[in-house]
Amino acid sequence: MGHFGRRAITRGWLFLVLPACVLSYLGQGALILDDPDNISSPFFLLVPEWGRWPMVLLATAATVIASQAVITGAYSVASQAAQLGYLPRLRIAHTSESTIGQIYVPWINWLLMVSVLTLVFAFQSSAALAYAFGMAVTGTITITTLLFFYVARGKWGTPRWLLAIGAGALLLVDLLFVAANMTKLVHGAWLPLLIGLTAFTVMTTWQRGRELVTAERSRQEGTLPEFIDDLRTGQEPTLRAPGTAVFLSRDKETAPLAMRANVEHNHVRHEQVVILSIGTEPVPRVPADQRIVVDDLGYADDGIIHVTARFGYMETPDVPGTLAMLDPAETEGPLQLDQASYFLSKIELRRGKAPTMAPWRKRLFIATSYITADAAEYFSLPRDRTVIMGSQIEV
């Protein structure tokens, strides 16, 4: 869908793939009924003898295409899962300016390579993988049917009685196929079930752990307006250090942990402070005149501003280059970007005693956090002037 669009897939399926599959399956069935010995390889035996080698080449090309579809599908699913909060932030490279779904995810690519090699050495033949393939296909069809009726009810408002009739008929057929494949559970059908269960466990664990960390982080950060007011009224006594400090923040509502730690523990704040939030828009590139929004946070003379920078999905966020575009009239004076310090808030996760999750899920959540993409590299920050300030959070 992300690569070719809905229209191309719909037309290709209705006018080419579906008729071709029906003819092929009916022809193979007729061939087996005519001579049961043809059950050994009905697909290739259906072709005249002179055409079998060309069919082998065509089948090989189709296998390569199908493999590429699996790879790109895995990239899309991983990217969407990360955006929805079910996986950590991954390094994603967009390869098209016209289609947002054309991406490359290095971590997923290496994971697929290791997984495929493991399967090849474990099963050693395609015949041994047949039962696993059958369970994967029938399980996917059943889940797709359930999701379709969920959307039909929740989004389209289809009457329950109509859904019951349609779902009952389709699910009856789907479940018969699943039950048939369950008889081969110990012969390889367990593999797709294990993969699905593992992915489900990792994703739900990350989503739950992320909720806990976000809630605790918001509590530690506090609201940004109150923090700015405390600085202005002197409730947080600080020394004004010369220069410019840039603090990366998730949004404009909470104070960055690195900035709060600098004030509360070091009792220091810079003459000019930029709190920067970065967003990604569903367009290839954002025009320069629409990239930056500046907010003085209620005071035009305290040297603290909030900047929202928006980038397209094809663009690599360049924080120093973006800040150089700011008008000094909007930043309460020119920013000293040549010597500016960049502060990142890094969360160090620890297993706590609170019964928020099972101990094994806490370990899994912490282990999954190690694949998060490096923030300094992602935002093109100068390494020699980037300060990472850690904060511990228990899950």
N, C-alpha and C positions, 0 to 999 in steps of 0.2 A: 504493500500500500504506500509506504513512504518513498519508494523508488519510482514506481510507475503510475501511481494514482488510481483512484477507484474506477474511473471509466475504462481504462485499458484492461484492468483485471476482470471487470464484469464482462466486457465484450469477449475477451480471450477465453474466459471460462464457458460462457453460454454458447458461443458459436464455434469454438474449436476444441477445447479440452473435454467438455462434457460429452459431445457426440463421439469424439475419438475414444474416450474411455468406455462408453457404452458399447460401441462396435467391437472394441478389443475384448472386453469381458464376455460379451455374448458369443463372439467367435471362438474364444478359448473354451467356453463351456460346451459349444457344439462340437469342437474338436475332441474333447474328452469323452463326450457321449458317444461319438462315432467309434472311438478306439480308446479304452481306458488306459492303455500303455502310454498315451500322450501326456499323462498327468505329470511325468517327470520334468517336462519343460514346455508347457503349452504355449507360452508367449513366443518362443523362437521357432517351435515346430509349426506354428500357424503360418509362418512365412515360407514361401517356396525355397527349395534348397539353394538355388542360385542367389537368393537375396538374404541369406542368413548372416554372411560376413558383413554386408552393409548394415544389417540390423544390429549386429554386435557393436559396430562403430557408432551408430546412432544412439544405442542404449548407453554406451560409455559417455557420449557427449551429454546426454540427458542426466546422467549421474553427476557429472561435473557441475551442470547448471543447478541441479537440486542441492548439491553441497554448498554452492555459493548462496543459494536462497536460505539455507539453514544458517550460514554464517552471518549474512546481513540481517536476517530475522533476529538472531541472538544479539547483534549490536543494537537493533531498535528496541527490543524488549529491555535490555540492560539500561539503555539511556532513559527510557520512559520510567523504569522502576526507580532510577536515581532521582529523576525529577519529582516523582510522587513520594519520595522519602522512604523507599523500600530497599535502597542500596546506597552506599556512601558515594560521594562525588568522585566520578571516574574521569580520567583524561580522555576527551572525545575530540576527534579531528573530523571536521565537516569537509566533505570532498566535492560539494556542489553548491553553487550560488543560487540555483533555481529550485532545488528540492531539499527541504530541511531534513528529510529522512535519510539522505545518503551520508553515512557517517562511518568512521573507523574507530574502534575501541581497542587499543592494544592489549589491555589486560584480558578482555574476553577472547581475543584472538589466540593468545597463548594458552588460556584455559581450555579452549576448544581443541587445540593441537595436542595437549597432554591427554585430554579425555579420549580423543579418537585413537591415539597410539595405544592407550591402555586397553580400549575395547578390542582393537585388532589383535593384540598379543594375548588377550584373555579368551576371546571367542574363536580366533584363528580362521574362521570361515564365515561367509555370508549366510550359509544355511543355518549355522548355529545362532545367528542374530535374527532369524526369521520370526521366532516367537516374540522376541523383544520388540521388533518392528510392528507386529500385529497388535500387541497391547498398546503401544504408543499411538498408533493410528486410531484404534477404537476408543481409547481413553480420550484422545483429543476431540474426536467427533462428539462424544457424549458431553464433555465439558462445554464445547461450542454450542450445543443444543440448549443446555441449561442457561448459558449466558445470553443466548438469543431471546429466550422467553423471559429472562430477568429484565432485559432492556425493553422488550415489548410491553411488559407490565409497568415498569417504573417510568419509562420515558414516553411511550406511545399511549399508555392508558388502555391497552387492549382488555376487554372484559375477561374476567376469570374463567367463565364457562367456556369461552372460545379457546383460551390458553390451555385449559384442562384437556380439551379434545385434541388439540394439536400436539401438546407436550406428551400426552399419554400415548399417542400413536408413534411419534418419533422416538421417544425414550424406550418404548417397548422393543423396537428394532435395535436401537443402540445397545441396550442392556443385554440383549441376546448375544450380540457380538462380543461384548465384554465378558459375559459368562463363559462363552466358548474359549476365549483366550485365557481365562483364569485356570482352566484345566492344564495349561502349560506353564504355570507359575514357576515351578522349580526348574524348568528347562530354559529359562532366560527371560520369561515375561516379567520377572521381578525387577529387571533393570530399569525400565522407564518409571516404574512405581517408586523405586529408590531415588532416582534422579529428581522426580517431581516432589517427593517428600523432602529431600534435602534442600532444594531451591525454596520450597514453601517455608521450611523452618528457618533458613538463613534470612529470608526477606521479612517474615513476620517478627523475627527476633530483632533485626535492625530497626524496623519501624517502631517497635515497642521501646527499645533502648533509646532511640532518637527522641521519642516523646519525653522520656524521663530526663535526658540530658538537656533538652531545650527548656523544659520547665525549670530545672535547677539553674541553668545558665541565665534565664530571664530573671530569676530571683536574685542571683548574685549581681547581675548588671544593674538592675534598677532602671527607672525611667530616665531618659536623657534630659527632658526639660528640668526635672528636679535636680539632677546632677549639675546642670549648667547654673541653675539658681544658687545652689550651695557654693559653687566656685565664685560667683559674683558677690554674694553676701559675706564671704569670708568664713563660712562654716567649715570649709575645707582649706585651711591655710596652706599656701603653696608659694614656692619661689618661681619667678618667671625666668626661664632659661631662654637665651637667644636662639633664633632659628625657627624652622618650620617642622612640625611633626604631623604625619599622616597616619590616621588610625582607620583600618578597614573594619567596617561594621556590617551586620546583616541588614539593618534597616535604620529608620530615623526615630524609632520608638524607645530603644534601650541604649544605655551607655556602653561603649566597647569595654570589654574586660581589661584589655591592656591599658587603656586610658585611666580607668578607675584604679587599677593597681599602681600606675605611675603616680597618681595623685595621693592615694591613701597611704602608700608604703614609702615612696620616694619623696613625697611632698614637693613635686616638681611638675610644672607644666610649661610648655613652650610659648613663646610670644605669639606665634601663629599656629593654630590647630585646625587641621582639616579632617573631618569625620567623613569617610568615603563609603558609600554603598554602591554596589555594582549589580546591574540587572541585565538579563539577556532577553532580547525581543525576538519574536518569531518571524524575523525578516533577515535576509542575508547581511545587510549593512545598514547602519543607522547614519543618516546625514549628520555632518559636523554641527550644523546649527540646531539639531534636535538632541544632541548627545548628552548635554550637561544641564542640570538644574541645581541652582545654588540657593541655600536657605541660611539666613543669619541666625536662626534659632531664637529669634525674639530680641536680640541685642546686636547693634551695629558697631559696637566699639570695644568688644571684649576679645577680638582676635580669634574667635571660634566660629567656624561655619560648617554646615553639612552640605556635601556634594553628592548628588545622585548621578551616576554615569551609566548610560545605556549603550549596549553593544548588540550588534546582530550576531546570529549564530555562526556566521562565517568568519567573524573577527576574533582575534586574540586580544583580550583585555590588556591594554598597555597603560598602566596607572600613571607613570611619570609623563608619558606623552599626552595623556588626557588632561592632567593637571596643568600642563604648559599652555593649554588652550584657554585657561580661565582669564577673565578680565580682572585686572587689579582693583577696579572700582567695585567689583562684587565680592572680593576676598578680603576686604578691610586692609588693603595694602598688598604690595607685590609679594608673592611666595618665593622663598629662597630654595628653589627646587634642586639646585646644584649640590646643596649640602643638607637637603631634607632627610629626616629619619622616618622610616616606615615601620609601623608597629602592627604585628599580627597577634591575635589572641589564639593560643593553642590550648586545647582541652586535653588534659591527661586523665584518662579514665582509670578508675579503681573499683574493685569489687567491694561493695558495702554489705553491711549486715541486714539492711532493710529488706523485707520480703517483697521486693518489687518484681523480681523474676527468679526463676529457678537458678541455682548456682551454675549449672552447665550452660544455660542461656546467657548468663552474664559473661562467662568465658568466651562464648561464641561471639557475642557482640563486641567485646574488646578485640578479639582476634580479627574480626571483619573490619574494624576501624583502621587497621594498618594498611589497607589497600587504597585509602583515600589519596587523591591526587595532591601533589605538593602545591600549596597555595602561593608561595613566593614565585615559583616558576610559572604557574598559571597566570598570575597577574603581572608578570614581567618586572618584578621588583629587583632593584640592585642588591645583590647579596651582601655587599660590604656595608650597606646602610639600612639593612633590614633587621629589626629586633623582634624576636619571637618571645612573648611573655606567656608562660604556662599557668594554667589554673587547674586544680584537681577537682574532679566531680565524681562522686560515687554513684554507682548504679546498683 
